[in-house]
Amino acid sequence: MSENGKVTYKVPSWLDNMAKTEWKRVLPLIDHDTFSEVDLKALEAYCQAYAKWKRSETILMKKGYTFETPNGYVQQRPEVSIAKDAFASMQTIAKELGFTPASRIRMDKNRGEGNGRGDETDPEMEDMIVK
């Protein structure tokens, strides 16, 4: 627990530096009311996919999307596929962790209307239960 009463999660040592930086950036943004230890592997995978995507995109910005083979053929760089796959993984995991606006709306609907913290009441339901 941290001093504010929230659970803190240590950055996994096996993540590379770029993934660790992303971990530190997104962890404070996570809804800790719903996040738990079972979500840690998904967060690790998200951060590593982010690092892979960013590295690939950096190479593509420097070297372009294609290269010429020794035989003179123009070929797509491997980083194009790596970036595409890493980004697809990031998107999938981001939705699961509630990082996208649409996934947060869906999570809020599943919890009930309101601010998404699960502490709102539905007056109609309350009338049915109380009576």
Buried (B, 14 or more C-beta within 10 A) or exposed (E): EEEEEEEEBEBBEEBEEBBBBBBEEBBEEBBBEBBEEEBEEBBBBBBBBBBBBBBBBEBBEEEEEEEEEEEEEEEEBEBBEBBEBBBEBBBBBBBBBBBEEEBBEEBBEEBBEEEBEEEEEEEEEEEEEEE
